[in-house]
């Protein structure tokens, strides 16, 4: 398991304070698999919001159960709602009521890749539009996905149209995992030009094993920026001699105009939180001079 212990030097006190703020405002994305709730409670402070993924093979049930469990343990929880796994408006209403009863007031809406879809919703936008019919839905904070490197099967013009349509119905966007800070910067600027003015959170991997990271990045279509990072060995590399370094990527991402960090733990919850604490400790020393 790769762990990085510090934000690279040199760095001034103003910059260290900015980066520390990003790390303190970070949220973790965790997998909806058995044992996750105990691992989160063992390693993650309750000040860190936790988003819970959905996998098509496990369905929404595991996501909702884990979200309820974590909320009961005192965490601020954001479950993924996968549109293609929701049958109809009635089921959506039941989900929203269940979340409300669990004290959960935020959701992250994605389309998902289930084929065929379970019912009437085939995109995140479909579900967002339907949610407007539910009074309880309108009390939720809602996140949506952004694609700095594009989508492997959706044209850029269609992505732009969808993002503009989602704007009145969402609270923020989270970028898909990306290893190219320039791509993130360009995408944030592009969203502003097309009228999307919601906060953007940069999606970055945590302290994850390099092999697993490569497999995940390739599967979701962000291989190009990962290959770029591998080629950029040296002082500005995002990948150090021992593999992926979250701190280097976050230092670069911090200049792109994002509001905060969405950290994909990819199962490495403990390692990621250890890295975050070590980075914060180092930044505190820099800030103190």
N, C-alpha and C positions, 0 to 999 in steps of 0.2 A: 504494500500500500504506500502510495506516495504521500508525503507530508512536507509542506513548506513552512519554514519557521518564521519568515520575516519578509516584510516589504523591502525590496532591494534599496540600498543606498546608491547615490546620495539623494536625500529628500529633505526639504526644508520644513520648518514647524507648521507653516500655514498649510502646505500640501498634506502633511501628516494628519492634521486635524480634519481636513476634508475627507481623506481616505478613511480615517477612523469613523467619521460620521456615516459613510456608506456601509461600513462593516457592521456598525451598531444597528442600522436600519435594515439589515439584510433579512430576508425570509428564506426558509429552507423548503425545498420540494422533496417529499419523501414518498417511497413506494408503498402501495397498499398491499402489503404482504404480511403474513403472520410474524409477530415479534417486533414490528416496527414501533408500536406504542411504547413498549418497554424500553427499546433502544433510545427513542426520543427522550423519554423521561430520565433515562440514565445520563444522557449527555447534554441535552439542549435546555438552556434556561427558558423560563416561561415568557421572557420578554421578546423572544424570537417567534414571529408568526410562522406557522407550518402549513404548507399546501400539500394536499394529498392527491396522488395521481389516480387515474382509472385505467385499467387494462381491459381490453375487449374480452379476453378469455375469463376474467374474473367478474366482470360486470360492475355495475354501480353499487351493488350490495356491499362489497368489501370496502369501497371508498367511503360510503356513508357510515358503516360500522366503525371504521378506524377514526373517521372524523368525530363521531360522537364520543368515542373513547378518549381521544386526545382533548376534546373540549371539556369532558368531565374531569380531566386531570389538570385543568387550568390553562390550557394553551389557546391562543387565538388561532382558529383553524379556517382554512380556505379549501374546501373540497373542489376537485375538478368535476364539472358536469359535462358529460360527453353527449352531445346532441343526438348522435346516431344510436345511442343506447336507451333513449327515452321514448316510450311508445306514443304518448299523446299528452294533451294538456292536463288531463286528470292525473296521470302519473307525475307530471311536473309539479302540479299543485301539492300532491302528497309528499313529494321530496322537499319542497319548500317548507311545508308545515313541519316536517320532521326536523329539518335544520333549525327552524325557529325554536322548536321545543328543546333542542340541544344547546341553544344559546349561540348558534352560528349565524353570522350576519354578513358573510362575504362568500362569493363563489367565483370560480374561474371557469369560463365557458369555452369549450373547444368542440370542433366537429367530430373528431375521432375518425377511425378508419374501419369501423365495423361494416362488413358488407355481407348481406344487405343490411340497411338500417332497421332498427327494431320497429319503427313506426313512421310517423309523419315528418320527423325532423331529419334533414340530411346535411345541415350546416349549422354552424354556431349562430349565424344570423337568423335562421329559422327559429331556433329556440329563444333567442333574445326577443324577437318580435312577439312570439307567443307569451313570453313571460310578462309582457306589458298588460296582459289581460288579468293578471293576478295581483290584487292589492298588496299581498305580502311580499311578492317579488320586488316591487318597487322600493321596498325598504332595504334591499340588499346592495352592498357594494359589489360591482361586477368587473372582473378582469377578462381581457381577451388577448389573443396571441398576435405577435408581430413577427415578420420574416425578413431580417436584414439580408439574407442570402437568397431570398425568393423561396418558392415552393416547388418541389420537383414535378408536380402535376397541375398546378394552377397558374395561369398567366399573371404577370405583374399587374396588368390593367384590372383584372378581376379582383386581385387582392386589394388594390387601391379602392375600388368601388365598394367592396365589403367593409373595409376599414372606415370609410366615410359614413357608410350606412350604420355602422355599429356605434359611432361616436356619441349620439344622443342617449344610447342605451347602456353605455359602459362607463366605468370610473377610471380605468387605466389600461395600459397594454404592457405585456411582458414579452420581450424578444425571445425567439427560439435561441437555443444555444449557439453561440457564435464566437470564433477565436480571432476575428479580425476587427479590431477597434475602429478602423477606418470605415468598414461596412456598417457598423453600428451607428457611427457618427453620421454617415451619409443617409442612413435610413431614418434616423430621428429628424434630420433636416428635411428630408423628403416628406415625412408625415405632416410636418408643420406647413409645408407648401400646399399640400392637398387639403388642408383644413382640419386635420386631426390634432387637437390641442390638449389631449389628456396626458397625464404623466406617463412616462415610459420607464419601465424597470428592465435593466439589462440581465438577460439570462446567461449565467456563467456556471461552469461545473465546479464542484467543490474539490476536495483533496481525494481524487478518484484515481484508481489504478489506470495507468496509461493504456493498457490493452483493452480494458472494458470501455474506457473513454473513446478509443478509436472505433470500436464496434458500434457503440451507440451513435456517435457522430455520423458514421457512414450510413447507418440505418435511417436516420431522420433527415439525411440530405445536406449535412453541413461539412462534408468531407473536404471541400476546397479550402475553407479557412483553416481547418486542422492541418492540412498538408502545407499550407503557407507557414503556419506556426512552426512545423517541424523543420522547414527549410531555413528559418530565420535564427539559426544557432548564433550565439554570441550575446553581447551585452543586452540587446533589446529583445532577445528571444522570449517567447511566451512559454517555451518548453525548455527546462533546464536539463543538465546532463543526466539526472535521475528520472526525468519524465516531466509530466505536466506540473506547472507551478501556478496555482490560482492567484497568488499575490501579484505576479507580473501582469497577468491579464487584467486584473482589477485595477491596478495602477494605470494602465492604458485606457481602460473603459471609463475611468473616472473623469476623463476630459471630454466625454462625448455628449454631455447634456442630459444624462439620464437622472431620474429622481432617486433611484436606489438599486439594490441588487436582489435578484431572484436566483438563489444558488441551488443548482441541481445536485443533490447528494448522491443519486444513483446507487443507493444502498450503503454508502460510506458515511453514515451520519456521525459516528464518533470521531473518525479521522477529520472530517470537515470541521466539526466544532472545535477540535483541538487546534487545528490550523488557524481558525478565526481568532481564538483567544491568544495564541502566540503572536499573531500579526498585530492584534490590538495592543498587546504588551509592548511590542517593539515600537509601535507608533507612539505610544505614551512616553517612552524614553526619549524619542526624537523631539516630541512636543515640549518636553521639560528642559530641553537643551543639553 
